[in-house]
């Protein structure tokens, strides 16, 4: 699965190679010509370019999602989670969903200004916005650009509700801001938990926070009065599914009050990337994991149909759902919901300024 002369794993990276861009008009294949070549480096530096935003909100009509609009400050994600369902979107920017997705990042500039314009549209109807609908809004890039923080400041100013999902402790930087939003019932935070095994996390999610650090984030968010839940995702049959009960217990003890789960999703290039990762890091489990995935996906690696893409189908998927439901009841964890967030106090960002014109 790897290119000629390319190491099967890179330090601090999830993908083991760059699959072809499915939109590219031609593909190149490396061939061994017998000549000596330098050994390929095992490290890849992160590159960042900026994109001037033409719009802010992304809209969806998915019956599977509890929100119809989202904000994504960054394209690509340095966390490098090999399973990330957002990887195929990098192909739209003429980049590979593999290593490019985690090393060639795009920071969107002008996003606050575009969102301000869209919220001022007379036809805009206030409903919760989801941050991190595609990639993590608190990935390492946020420490430099602070776009997520400026978006939250705008949403607080105009009393607009928001939900966000992250696996980064950088969210704690904005603790006071999020606490103020929580006072007005404007925010819910979901921390993504995949495994309590730090060794597994190092290759599965190489640049994301450790399991214990994420639990600490849940604890501090809860202590600050910010509604926080756990997103047990992705559940990987044969690799992480045995941890469902322990993850819910740990999240509950840390202060999470809601929980949801999603089955591993392998759209487009993610399937071969994940299989290559299994062969590189867990070769003894690779066949079993993919067999269980196909059992949950009607014989395929992935099924994108609404109603099936998040939870799968079949005996094994049903067993996961039953175990999750039972453990949630045991630890008094409620279902994830956007209900209860305050939409009545919304005021367009320029409403106050207009008083002085």
N, C-alpha and C positions, 0 to 999 in steps of 0.2 A: 504493500500500500504506500510505501514511501518512495520518494524520487531518488534517483541514483545519486550516491554520495551524500545523502541527507540522513542525519541521525534519526533513530526511531522515536526519540523524545528530546525535548528542549527544556532547559532549566526554567522553571517558572511558567511554563506554557501548557495548555491543555491539549490542543490539537497536535498530532504528530506529523502532519503534512498539510499541504495546500491542495485541495481538490480543484479540478478545473472549474472555471466559471461557466455555468450552464448557458449563459447568454453570449459567451465569446464565439465569434465566427470560426475560430480555428483553435486547435489544441496542439501543444508541443509535448513530445515524449523524450525523456533522456535515455540515451543508449550508451552502454559501456564500449568505448573504442579501444580499450586496452592501454591507453596512455595513463601515466601517473597524474594524479590530481591531489591538490591539498585537501586535507581532512576538513570536512564541513564543521563550522562552529556549532557549539551546543547552546549558544545564547542568541537571542534576537532582541534588539532594542525596540522600544515603542516609539512610533512616529505619530504625530498629531497634525492634522490640517483643519482649517476652519471652513465652514459652509454658511453663507449668508441665508438666513431663514426667510422663505417667502410666506410661510404660514406657521402656525403654532400647533393647533389641536389636530390630532388624528381621530377620525370618526370610524365607528364600527357598528354593525347591526347583528352581531353574533348573539344567538340565544344562549351561548355557553358562558358569556361574560356578564358580571354584575355592573358593568359600566359601559357607556356608549362613546366615551371620549377619553383621550389620553395625551400625555406630554412626554416627549423623549428628548432630553437635552443633548444626548450623545448617540452616535452611531458606532457600532462595534462596542466591545467591552473588555477591559484589561483583566477582569477577573478570570477570564479564560476557561470558564466552565465548558467542558467538552460536549456536554449534552444540550447546550443552549439552543432552544427552538428558534431564536432570532438570528442564528448564523446565516441562513440562506438569504436574509435581506441584504447582506453585504455585497451580494452579486449584482444588485441594482446599481452599485457605485463602481462597477468594473473592478471589484476586488474579490478575493477568494473567501468563502465562508470558513476556511480553515485557519491557518496561522494569521492571515491578514486580518481576520475578524478581531483578534486580540492584540495585534501589534500595529495595525494601521487604522487609527481611530479618527473620527470626525467630530469636532465640537461645533455645535450650532450656535452661531452668533445672532444677535438681534431677536432672540426668542422672547424676551420680556416685552419688547416693543410690539412684536406681532401679536402676542397674547393680549396685551392691552387693547389693541385695535379690535380684536375679535370679541372680547368681552363687552366692548362698547357698542357693538352692533345692536340696533334696536330690536332685532328678531332673536337675539340670543336668549335662550332659556337656561337658567342655572340648574345644573345637576352635578354630582361629584365628578371631578377630574381625577384620573388615575395617573400617577407619576411612575415611571418604569414599566410602561406597557410593553416595551420591547427590550431595552437594556437597562441596567441598574443606574438609577440617577445619582447614586452615591459611590460609583466606582472611583478609583484613584484620581482620575482626571478632574473630578469635582473639587478636590482640594485646591487646585490651581484656578479653575475657571469660575467656581461658585455660582454657576447658573441655576442650580437647583435651589440654593438659598434665596437668590433674588426672585425666583418664581414664587417661592413660598411667601416672601415678604409682600409681593403684589397680591397674592390670593388672600392673605390676612387683611391687607388694607381694604380690599373690596368685599370682604366677608364671603369668600367663595370656598366651599368645601372641597377637600382633596383626600385621596387615599394614596398611599405609596407602599411599594414593596422593595425591600433591600436585603442584602446579605452582608452589608458593610457597617462597621462600627462608626464610620464617618457621620452617620445620622445623629450621633450624640453631640456633634459640634453644634447642631441646631436645636438642642434640647429646650432652651428657653423660648425660642420662636415657636416650636411645636407645642409647648405647654400653653402658650398664649392662645394658639389656635384651638387647642383642646378646650379651653375655658369657654369658647364660643361654639363648641361642638362642630368644628370645622375640619377635623383631621382624624384619620385612623391609619396606623402604621402596621404593616405586616412584615415580620422578619422571616426570611426563607431559611428553613432547616432541611438538610439533606441526610446528614449522618453525624453521629457522635464520635466517629472514628477519625481522629486527626490524621492518621497515616493515609487513609482513603481520600480524605479531603485534599491532601497535598497534591495529588495528581488529578483528581476529578475536578476540583475547583482551585487551581493553584494559587491565585492571587486574591481570593476571597478571604474574609475573616475566618478564624478558627471556630469550631463549634462552641467552645466555651466563651469566646468573645461575643458571639451572637447571642448566647444566653444572657451574658452580662448586659448587652444592649437592651434586651427585652426587660430585664430587671430594672435598669435605670429609666427606661421609658415609662414603665408602669409606676415607679416611685414618683416620677414627675407628674403623674396624673394624665398621661397620654394613653388613650385606648390602643392597646397593642395585641396583635394576634400572631399566630404561627402558621406559616404556609409550609406544609410538609411536601416538598417538591424538589426534584421529581422522585417519586417512588420507583426504584429500579428493581424489578423482580430478580431474585437470585443474587442480589448484591447489597441492597439497602432495605428491602421490604421487612426483614426480620427486626428492624429497629423502630417500627411504627409506634409501638407501645412505649418504648423508652423515650422516644423523641417527644411524644405528647406529655409524658410525665415530666420530663425536664422543662419543657416549655411552660407547663402549668405551674410548676414550682417557682419558675422565674417570674411569673406574673402575667403570662398570656391568658386572655379570656376567650378568645375565639380561635378556631383552627379550620383549615381546609387542606385538601391534598390533591395532587395531580400525578397521573401516571407519566412515566418517561415518554416524551414525544420525539420522534425521529423523522422529521420532514426532510425531503430532498437530500442535501449533502450531509446532514447530521447523522444519518444512518451509517454510511461508510466511515465517517470520522469516529463515531462511537465504537464501531466494530474494530477499527484499527487501534483505538485506545485500549479496548479490552485485550486484544492480542498482545499489546506492548506491556501492559501492567498486570492483567489478570488472565493469562492464557488458559489456566486450568478451569476458569469459570465461563469463558467466552461462549462456548457452545450452549451451555445451560441457560445463560442469561438471554441470549437471542432466541432460544427455543421458547422460553417463557414469554418473551415479548410477542412473538408470533401467535402464541396461544391467546394473548390478550388483544390481539389486533386482527382477528379473523384470518390468520395464516400469513399476514404480511408484517413487515417491520413497522409500518405505520398506517393508520387510517385517519384521514383528516375530516371525516364526516362530523357535523354538529351532533352533539349528544354522545359521541364516542371518543373524540380526540383527547379529552381530558381524563376520562376514567376507563376507557377500554371496554371490553366485553368478555364473556366467557367465565368459566369456573374460577380461574385464578384471580381475575379482576374483581369478581364478586366477593371472593374471600378477602381481598385487600379492603374493599369497601366495608364489609362487615366488621373486620378487625378495627378499622379506623373508627367506625361508629361506636363500637363497644368501648374502646379506650377513651374516646371523647366524652362519653357519658360518665365513665369512671372518674375522670379528672374534671368534670363539670365544664367542659369546653363547648361553647356555642358555635353554630355555623357562621362562616364569614358572611357579613352583610354590609351593605352601604346604607341601609335604612337607619334613620336616627340622626344622620348628619343634617346640619342646619342649612337650608337653602332659602329660607324666608328673609334673611337679613342681607342678601346680596345687593350690592350697589355697584354700578359700573365704575371703573377706576377713575374716570374724569368727573364724576358727579360732584364731588366736593370742589374741584377746581372751577367748575362752571358757576358756582355761587359768587365767585369773585370777578367774573368777566363782565 
